[in-house]
Amino acid sequence: MIENFFEVHHECSGSLARTGVIHLAHGDVQTPVFMPVGTKGTVKAVSKDDLDEIGFEIILANTYHMYLRPGADIVNEAGGLHGFTKWNKNFLTDSGGFQVFSLSNLRKIRSGGIEFRSDIDGSKHFFTPENVVQTQALLNSDIQMQLDVCTGFGVDRAEAERALKITSDWALRAINEWKIQREKGYKGILFPIVQGNFFDDLRKESAEFVSALDTPGLAIGGLSVGEPADVFAEKLRHTVQFVTRSKPRYVMGIGTPEYILEAVADGIDMFDCVQPTRIARHGLYFSRHGMVSIKQKRFERDFGPLDPECNCKVCRTYSRAYLRHIFREQEILSSMLASYHNLYFLRNMMLEIRDAINNDRFEEYRKSFLEKFHSGNI
């Protein structure tokens, strides 16, 4: 275990919610933290300067996509992801396991690794726990994820057991390779992943196994894969009972206020999602009073700010009428402004969450936030 990697600052009275800090090679990360997703080395429609201006300390990139294009060797030659993108804060890279999971007709999972065809040109490739660690070391990830086998909502127990067995074996192999890379000078850290699908005993088994591994942090996987929101909440609450609180805990693929607040209430420290920028490209904005679809005709002559309670530069500068106009005209600026606002909204929410936790009023904040967010009074 790497010493002093994670510090808990405050545990909220009457809740599992907590604040803390993760010490990484490219700066400290305050938790709980939402991490924007820059799948191909860029957060869509948002520059690195905007991300810095908003205040993010860590973003994501995807191993599968960076491996295929431009290639980990090219990124490494440029100085890793930081040199290649010029984002000088932290990067977390996922292993590519979820992307390969999504390509069900293009891959075969074996005990040794995953054979798959590129979705770009059909070329054949083979991911192993070891070469995925090596690839992420070439990318110089500050946090890298093990290669795992993700299963969707509704699979049978036999498939879930097989996926868990492979994921657990791969965690051990990944950790061995990560330690070799550390000896060679790589400064990033590795998170293994809890799986087990939606079977309580399998999730318990996996959580206890992963918690005991010699890694600085861990991820809780196998959620947000198509299940209803109440099932997500139930299985997350079940899983965290068996996950150590001494390490930072990361739930992958959540990015709405409801899911984030649920995760924080369960003691989760890290989460990410493409949704804030994806919905932005469809003209959907977060606001204090719920989601705003800017395409609506009622905004045609509305010259007020998108969200009067938001202090981001979009809300300070532009009217709803203008934002509606550039969306309808399919201007690139529409995606840029909506993405900036949505990321600012979540970043600001995280600041408020941390303040609420530190003042032992997280549940009060959560209730108040959701009541207003679900009011629909925009």
C-alpha positions as CSV (number, residue, x, y, z in Angstrom):
1,M,0.0,0.0,0.0
2,I,1.2,3.5,-0.8
3,E,1.3,5.5,2.5
4,N,-0.6,8.8,3.0
5,F,-2.4,8.5,-0.4
6,F,-5.8,9.3,1.0
7,E,-6.9,11.3,4.0
8,V,-10.4,11.6,5.4
9,H,-11.1,15.1,6.6
10,H,-14.5,14.8,8.0
11,E,-17.2,12.2,8.4
12,C,-20.7,13.7,8.5
13,S,-22.8,13.1,11.6
14,G,-25.8,10.8,10.9
15,S,-24.5,9.8,7.4
16,L,-21.8,7.8,5.7
17,A,-20.9,10.9,3.6
18,R,-17.3,12.2,4.1
19,T,-14.8,14.7,2.8
20,G,-11.2,14.0,2.1
21,V,-8.2,14.4,-0.2
22,I,-6.4,12.1,-2.6
23,H,-2.7,12.9,-3.1
24,L,-1.7,12.2,-6.7
25,A,1.3,12.9,-8.9
26,H,-0.3,15.9,-10.6
27,G,-1.8,17.5,-7.5
28,D,-4.3,16.9,-4.8
29,V,-7.9,16.0,-5.5
30,Q,-10.6,17.1,-3.0
31,T,-13.4,14.5,-2.4
32,P,-16.2,13.8,-3.0
33,V,-15.3,14.6,-6.6
34,F,-17.1,14.5,-9.9
35,M,-14.7,13.8,-12.8
36,P,-15.5,14.9,-16.4
37,V,-15.0,12.3,-19.1
38,G,-12.5,13.0,-21.9
39,T,-12.8,9.7,-23.6
40,K,-10.4,10.4,-26.5
41,G,-8.1,12.8,-24.6
42,T,-10.6,15.7,-24.7
43,V,-13.8,16.5,-22.9
44,K,-16.2,17.1,-25.8
45,A,-16.7,20.8,-26.6
46,V,-14.7,22.0,-23.6
47,S,-11.1,23.2,-23.6
48,K,-8.5,22.4,-21.0
49,D,-8.5,26.1,-20.0
50,D,-12.3,26.0,-19.4
51,L,-11.9,22.9,-17.2
52,D,-9.2,24.6,-15.2
53,E,-11.3,27.8,-14.9
54,I,-14.2,25.7,-13.6
55,G,-11.9,24.2,-11.0
56,F,-11.6,20.5,-11.9
57,E,-8.6,18.7,-10.5
58,I,-8.9,15.4,-12.4
59,I,-10.5,14.2,-15.6
60,L,-10.8,10.9,-17.4
61,A,-9.5,9.4,-20.6
62,N,-10.2,6.0,-22.1
63,T,-7.6,3.3,-22.6
64,Y,-9.4,1.5,-25.4
65,H,-9.8,4.6,-27.5
66,M,-6.3,6.1,-26.9
67,Y,-4.8,2.6,-27.6
68,L,-6.6,2.5,-31.0
69,R,-6.0,6.1,-31.9
70,P,-3.5,7.7,-31.8
71,G,-1.7,4.8,-30.0
72,A,-0.2,4.7,-26.5
73,D,3.3,4.9,-28.0
74,I,2.6,8.3,-29.6
75,V,1.0,9.6,-26.4
76,N,4.0,8.4,-24.5
77,E,6.4,10.0,-26.9
78,A,4.6,13.3,-26.4
79,G,5.1,13.1,-22.6
80,G,2.1,11.0,-21.7
81,L,-1.5,12.3,-21.6
82,H,-0.4,15.4,-19.8
83,G,2.2,16.3,-22.4
84,F,-0.1,15.3,-25.3
85,T,-3.2,17.2,-24.1
86,K,-1.4,19.9,-22.1
87,W,-3.8,19.2,-19.2
88,N,-1.4,19.4,-16.3
89,K,-3.6,18.1,-13.6
90,N,-4.6,14.5,-13.0
91,F,-5.9,11.9,-15.4
92,L,-7.8,8.7,-14.5
93,T,-8.0,6.1,-17.3
94,D,-10.4,3.3,-17.4
95,S,-9.2,0.0,-18.6
96,G,-11.3,-0.3,-21.8
97,G,-13.2,-3.2,-20.3
98,F,-16.5,-1.4,-20.5
99,Q,-16.0,-0.4,-24.1
100,V,-15.1,-4.0,-25.0
101,F,-18.2,-5.1,-23.0
102,S,-20.3,-2.8,-25.2
103,L,-18.9,-4.4,-28.4
104,S,-20.5,-7.8,-27.7
105,N,-20.5,-8.8,-31.3
106,L,-16.8,-7.9,-31.7
107,R,-15.2,-9.6,-28.8
108,K,-14.5,-12.9,-27.1
109,I,-13.7,-13.1,-23.4
110,R,-11.2,-15.8,-22.4
111,S,-9.4,-16.5,-19.1
112,G,-6.2,-15.1,-20.5
113,G,-7.8,-11.8,-21.8
114,I,-10.2,-10.3,-24.3
115,E,-9.9,-10.8,-28.0
116,F,-11.7,-8.0,-29.9
117,R,-12.0,-6.3,-33.2
118,S,-11.6,-2.5,-33.5
119,D,-14.8,-0.6,-34.0
120,I,-12.8,1.7,-36.3
121,D,-11.3,-0.7,-38.9
122,G,-12.1,-4.2,-37.8
123,S,-8.5,-5.0,-36.9
124,K,-7.9,-7.8,-34.3
125,H,-6.5,-7.0,-30.8
126,F,-6.0,-8.8,-27.5
127,F,-6.2,-7.1,-24.1
128,T,-4.7,-8.8,-21.1
129,P,-4.6,-7.5,-17.5
130,E,-0.8,-7.0,-18.0
131,N,-0.8,-5.2,-21.3
132,V,-3.6,-2.9,-20.2
133,V,-1.6,-1.9,-17.2
134,Q,1.4,-1.4,-19.5
135,T,-0.7,0.7,-21.8
136,Q,-1.9,2.9,-19.0
137,A,1.6,3.3,-17.7
138,L,2.6,4.6,-21.2
139,L,-0.3,7.0,-21.0
140,N,1.1,8.0,-17.6
141,S,-2.3,7.8,-15.9
142,D,-2.4,9.1,-12.3
143,I,-5.1,6.5,-11.5
144,Q,-5.5,3.5,-13.7
145,M,-8.2,0.8,-13.6
146,Q,-7.7,-3.0,-13.8
147,L,-9.1,-4.8,-16.8
148,D,-12.4,-6.4,-15.7
149,V,-15.4,-8.2,-17.1
150,C,-18.6,-6.2,-16.8
151,T,-22.0,-7.9,-17.1
152,G,-25.3,-6.2,-17.8
153,F,-28.5,-6.1,-15.8
154,G,-30.5,-9.3,-16.0
155,V,-27.7,-11.9,-16.8
156,D,-28.0,-15.3,-15.1
157,R,-26.0,-16.3,-12.1
158,A,-23.7,-18.6,-14.0
159,E,-22.5,-15.8,-16.3
160,A,-22.2,-13.5,-13.3
161,E,-20.0,-16.1,-11.4
162,R,-17.8,-16.6,-14.4
163,A,-17.3,-12.9,-14.9
164,L,-16.5,-12.4,-11.2
165,K,-14.0,-15.2,-11.2
166,I,-12.2,-13.8,-14.3
167,T,-12.2,-10.3,-12.9
168,S,-10.8,-11.4,-9.5
169,D,-8.0,-13.4,-11.2
170,W,-7.3,-10.4,-13.5
171,A,-7.0,-8.1,-10.5
172,L,-4.2,-10.1,-9.1
173,R,-2.4,-10.2,-12.4
174,A,-2.9,-6.5,-12.9
175,I,-1.5,-5.7,-9.4
176,N,1.6,-7.7,-10.1
177,E,2.2,-5.8,-13.4
178,W,1.5,-2.5,-11.7
179,K,4.1,-3.2,-9.1
180,I,6.6,-4.0,-11.9
181,Q,5.8,-0.7,-13.6
182,R,6.2,1.2,-10.3
183,E,9.7,-0.3,-10.0
184,K,10.4,1.1,-13.4
185,G,9.5,4.7,-12.3
186,Y,5.8,4.8,-13.1
187,K,4.1,7.0,-10.4
188,G,0.4,6.2,-11.1
189,I,-1.7,4.0,-8.9
190,L,-4.1,1.2,-9.7
191,F,-7.7,0.5,-8.6
192,P,-9.2,-3.0,-8.7
193,I,-12.9,-3.3,-9.4
194,V,-15.8,-4.8,-7.4
195,Q,-18.1,-6.9,-9.6
196,G,-20.7,-9.5,-8.9
197,N,-23.6,-8.2,-11.0
198,F,-26.8,-7.9,-9.0
199,F,-26.4,-11.0,-6.8
200,D,-25.9,-9.9,-3.2
201,D,-23.6,-12.7,-2.1
202,L,-21.4,-12.3,-5.2
203,R,-21.1,-8.5,-4.6
204,K,-20.2,-9.2,-0.9
205,E,-17.6,-11.7,-2.0
206,S,-16.1,-9.4,-4.5
207,A,-16.1,-6.3,-2.2
208,E,-14.3,-8.2,0.6
209,F,-11.8,-9.6,-1.9
210,V,-11.0,-6.2,-3.5
211,S,-10.9,-4.4,-0.1
212,A,-8.1,-6.8,1.0
213,L,-5.9,-6.2,-2.0
214,D,-2.7,-4.2,-1.7
215,T,-3.9,-1.2,-3.7
216,P,-4.4,2.4,-2.6
217,G,-8.0,2.7,-3.8
218,L,-10.8,0.7,-5.4
219,A,-13.8,1.0,-7.7
220,I,-17.3,-0.4,-7.3
221,G,-18.4,-1.7,-10.7
222,G,-21.3,-3.6,-12.1
223,L,-23.8,-0.7,-11.5
224,S,-25.3,1.9,-13.8
225,V,-25.5,-0.7,-16.5
226,G,-29.2,-0.4,-17.3
227,E,-30.9,-1.2,-14.0
228,P,-33.7,0.9,-12.5
229,A,-32.6,3.7,-10.1
230,D,-34.0,2.0,-7.1
231,V,-32.0,-1.2,-7.9
232,F,-28.9,0.9,-8.3
233,A,-29.4,2.5,-4.9
234,E,-30.2,-0.8,-3.2
235,K,-27.2,-2.7,-4.6
236,L,-24.8,0.2,-3.9
237,R,-25.9,0.4,-0.3
238,H,-25.5,-3.4,0.0
239,T,-22.0,-3.3,-1.5
240,V,-20.6,-0.5,0.6
241,Q,-21.2,-2.5,3.8
242,F,-18.3,-4.8,2.7
243,V,-15.9,-2.2,1.2
244,T,-13.1,-0.8,3.4
245,R,-13.5,2.8,4.4
246,S,-9.7,3.3,4.6
247,K,-9.4,3.7,0.8
248,P,-11.0,6.1,-1.7
249,R,-14.1,4.5,-3.3
250,Y,-15.1,5.2,-6.9
251,V,-18.4,4.4,-8.6
252,M,-18.1,4.5,-12.3
253,G,-20.6,6.0,-14.7
254,I,-22.9,8.3,-12.6
255,G,-23.4,11.9,-13.4
256,T,-26.8,13.2,-12.4
257,P,-27.6,15.0,-9.2
258,E,-29.8,12.2,-7.9
259,Y,-27.2,9.5,-8.4
260,I,-24.4,11.6,-7.1
261,L,-26.2,12.5,-3.9
262,E,-27.1,8.8,-3.4
263,A,-23.5,7.8,-3.9
264,V,-22.2,10.5,-1.5
265,A,-24.7,9.4,1.1
266,D,-23.3,5.9,0.9
267,G,-19.7,7.1,1.4
268,I,-18.5,7.2,-2.2
269,D,-15.7,9.5,-2.9
270,M,-15.4,9.6,-6.7
271,F,-17.7,9.3,-9.7
272,D,-17.7,10.2,-13.4
273,C,-20.0,10.2,-16.4
274,V,-20.3,11.4,-20.0
275,Q,-23.9,12.6,-19.5
276,P,-23.3,16.3,-18.6
277,T,-21.7,17.0,-22.0
278,R,-23.7,14.4,-23.9
279,I,-27.1,16.0,-22.9
280,A,-25.6,19.4,-23.5
281,R,-25.2,18.6,-27.2
282,H,-28.9,17.9,-27.2
283,G,-29.8,21.3,-25.7
284,L,-30.4,20.0,-22.1
285,Y,-29.1,22.1,-19.2
286,F,-29.0,21.4,-15.5
287,S,-30.6,24.1,-13.3
288,R,-31.5,24.5,-9.7
289,H,-35.1,23.8,-10.6
290,G,-34.5,20.8,-12.8
291,M,-33.6,20.0,-16.4
292,V,-34.1,22.7,-19.0
293,S,-34.7,21.8,-22.6
294,I,-33.6,25.0,-24.4
295,K,-35.3,24.1,-27.6
296,Q,-38.7,24.9,-26.2
297,K,-40.7,27.7,-27.9
298,R,-41.4,29.4,-24.6
299,F,-37.8,30.6,-24.5
300,E,-38.0,32.4,-27.9
301,R,-38.4,35.8,-26.3
302,D,-37.0,35.0,-22.9
303,F,-34.1,37.3,-22.3
304,G,-33.3,36.2,-18.8
305,P,-30.4,33.9,-17.8
306,L,-30.6,30.2,-18.2
307,D,-30.4,29.7,-14.4
308,P,-30.7,32.9,-12.3
309,E,-29.1,31.1,-9.4
310,C,-26.0,30.0,-11.3
311,N,-22.9,32.2,-11.5
312,C,-21.2,30.6,-14.4
313,K,-20.1,32.7,-17.4
314,V,-22.9,31.3,-19.5
315,C,-25.6,32.3,-17.2
316,R,-24.0,35.7,-16.5
317,T,-23.6,36.5,-20.2
318,Y,-26.3,34.9,-22.4
319,S,-30.1,34.8,-22.5
320,R,-32.3,31.8,-22.9
321,A,-33.5,33.2,-26.2
322,Y,-30.0,33.3,-27.5
323,L,-29.1,29.9,-26.2
324,R,-32.3,28.6,-27.9
325,H,-31.4,30.3,-31.1
326,I,-27.9,28.9,-31.4
327,F,-29.1,25.4,-30.6
328,R,-31.8,25.5,-33.3
329,E,-29.2,26.8,-35.8
330,Q,-26.9,23.9,-34.8
331,E,-24.1,26.3,-34.0
332,I,-21.0,24.7,-32.5
333,L,-21.1,27.3,-29.8
334,S,-24.3,25.8,-28.4
335,S,-22.5,22.6,-27.4
336,M,-19.6,24.6,-26.0
337,L,-21.8,26.8,-23.8
338,A,-24.2,24.0,-22.6
339,S,-21.3,21.7,-21.8
340,Y,-19.5,24.4,-19.8
341,H,-22.6,25.2,-17.9
342,N,-23.5,21.6,-17.1
343,L,-19.9,20.9,-15.8
344,Y,-19.9,24.1,-13.8
345,F,-23.2,23.2,-12.3
346,L,-21.9,19.8,-11.1
347,R,-18.6,21.2,-9.9
348,N,-20.5,23.9,-7.9
349,M,-22.8,21.2,-6.5
350,M,-19.7,19.2,-5.3
351,L,-18.4,22.3,-3.5
352,E,-21.8,22.7,-1.7
353,I,-21.8,19.0,-0.9
354,R,-18.4,19.2,0.7
355,D,-19.4,22.3,2.7
356,A,-22.6,20.5,3.9
357,I,-20.6,17.4,5.0
358,N,-18.1,19.5,6.8
359,N,-20.9,21.2,8.7
360,D,-22.8,17.9,9.5
361,R,-25.8,18.9,7.4
362,F,-25.5,16.7,4.3
363,E,-28.9,15.0,4.6
364,E,-30.5,18.4,5.1
365,Y,-28.7,19.7,2.0
366,R,-29.6,16.6,0.0
367,K,-33.3,16.9,0.8
368,S,-33.4,20.6,0.0
369,F,-31.5,20.3,-3.2
370,L,-33.7,17.5,-4.6
371,E,-37.0,19.2,-3.6
372,K,-36.0,22.3,-5.6
373,F,-34.5,20.2,-8.4
374,H,-37.7,18.2,-8.9
375,S,-39.9,21.3,-8.6
376,G,-39.8,22.0,-12.3
377,N,-40.3,25.7,-11.7
378,I,-37.9,27.0,-14.3
